[in-house]
């Protein structure tokens, strides 16, 4: 990435953070890194252009919402 890169970090908490992160990772691009710390999923996105950054973060948030809902449904179903 160039010196003029744009960067965004999205941090969210989940009861099943490791499961949510595992569901997200296959869709990560080379511009993304995802880590888990306890109940926190943290994803950093670095892109050269603001529009690309916004599009990538938007896609990530949609995927995150689905991954969290699936993990919650699976947890509720097992109870």
Secondary structure as UniProt FT lines:
FT   TURN            3..4
FT   STRAND          6..13
FT   TURN            15..16
FT   HELIX           17..25
FT   TURN            26..27
FT   TURN            30..31
FT   STRAND          32..37
FT   TURN            38..39
FT   STRAND          40..47
FT   HELIX           50..78
//
